Amino acid sequence: MRRAAKVDLTHSEIRDALRAAGVVVHDTSMVGRGFPDFACSYRGYQALVECKTDCRDLNEPQRKFRDKWEGTMIVARSGPEAVEMFFQEYAVNVLKKI
């Protein structure tokens, strides 16, 4: 049996900031094995978001996941940073379609 997932201190701040910006956020922190904390979408664009505190970096399973993931994966340390990074990636994705 898997024990409960531990979330970073910025988890709720990042979730709430993304939702306030209109992003649909699904908490996936219970998946484990390196899978990011959130699966997010906005107007058909999807990205995964990993929450970290200022002093922590990706652990080994998270690095392996990131290295194999072919989509967008954002590592954010605050709510404003998550929103900024998400919409920068969104804009790049929209421009690629033009």
C-alpha positions as CSV (number, residue, x, y, z in Angstrom):
1,M,0.0,0.0,0.0
2,R,1.3,3.5,-0.9
3,R,1.5,6.0,1.8
4,A,-0.1,9.5,1.4
5,A,1.8,11.8,-0.9
6,K,3.6,14.8,0.7
7,V,2.9,18.1,-1.0
8,D,5.2,21.2,-1.1
9,L,4.3,24.2,1.0
10,T,3.5,26.2,-2.2
11,H,0.9,23.6,-3.4
12,S,-2.3,25.4,-2.4
13,E,-0.9,28.9,-3.4
14,I,0.0,27.7,-6.9
15,R,-3.3,25.8,-7.3
16,D,-5.3,28.8,-6.2
17,A,-3.4,31.3,-8.4
18,L,-3.8,29.2,-11.5
19,R,-7.5,28.7,-10.8
20,A,-7.9,32.5,-10.2
21,A,-6.4,33.0,-13.7
22,G,-9.0,30.8,-15.3
23,V,-6.9,27.6,-15.6
24,V,-8.7,24.3,-14.9
25,V,-6.5,22.5,-12.3
26,H,-6.7,18.8,-11.4
27,D,-4.7,17.8,-8.4
28,T,-2.6,14.8,-9.3
29,S,-0.2,14.8,-6.4
30,M,-1.4,11.4,-5.2
31,V,-0.2,9.7,-8.4
32,G,3.4,9.7,-7.2
33,R,6.4,8.1,-9.0
34,G,7.6,11.5,-10.3
35,F,4.2,12.5,-11.8
36,P,3.7,16.3,-11.4
37,D,1.3,17.8,-8.8
38,F,-1.2,19.3,-11.3
39,A,-2.7,18.5,-14.7
40,C,-3.9,21.9,-16.0
41,S,-5.8,23.1,-19.1
42,Y,-6.9,26.4,-20.6
43,R,-8.8,26.7,-23.9
44,G,-7.6,23.4,-25.2
45,Y,-3.9,23.8,-24.0
46,Q,-2.6,21.4,-21.4
47,A,0.4,21.5,-19.2
48,L,1.7,19.6,-16.1
49,V,2.8,21.7,-13.1
50,E,5.2,20.6,-10.4
51,C,5.2,22.7,-7.2
52,K,8.4,23.3,-5.3
53,T,9.6,25.5,-2.5
54,D,12.5,28.0,-2.9
55,C,15.1,25.6,-1.6
56,R,14.0,22.3,-3.2
57,D,14.7,20.9,-6.6
58,L,13.2,17.9,-8.6
59,N,14.0,14.6,-7.0
60,E,15.2,11.6,-9.1
61,P,11.8,10.2,-10.1
62,Q,10.6,13.7,-11.1
63,R,13.7,14.3,-13.2
64,K,13.3,11.0,-15.0
65,F,9.6,11.8,-15.7
66,R,10.5,15.3,-17.0
67,D,13.2,13.9,-19.2
68,K,10.8,11.5,-20.9
69,W,7.7,13.7,-21.0
70,E,7.0,15.1,-24.4
71,G,4.5,17.8,-23.4
72,T,4.9,20.9,-21.3
73,M,6.0,20.5,-17.7
74,I,6.3,23.6,-15.5
75,V,8.2,23.7,-12.3
76,A,6.9,26.6,-10.2
77,R,7.9,28.0,-6.8
78,S,5.0,30.5,-6.3
79,G,1.5,31.3,-7.5
80,P,2.6,34.3,-9.6
81,E,5.5,32.4,-11.2
82,A,3.2,29.4,-12.1
83,V,0.7,31.7,-13.8
84,E,3.4,33.6,-15.7
85,M,5.1,30.4,-16.8
86,F,1.8,28.7,-17.8
87,F,0.6,31.6,-19.9
88,Q,4.1,32.1,-21.5
89,E,3.9,28.4,-22.6
90,Y,0.3,28.9,-23.7
91,A,1.2,31.9,-25.9
92,V,4.1,29.9,-27.5
93,N,1.7,27.1,-28.2
94,V,-0.9,29.4,-29.8
95,L,1.7,31.1,-32.0
96,K,2.9,27.7,-33.3
97,K,-0.6,27.1,-34.6
98,I,-0.7,30.4,-36.6
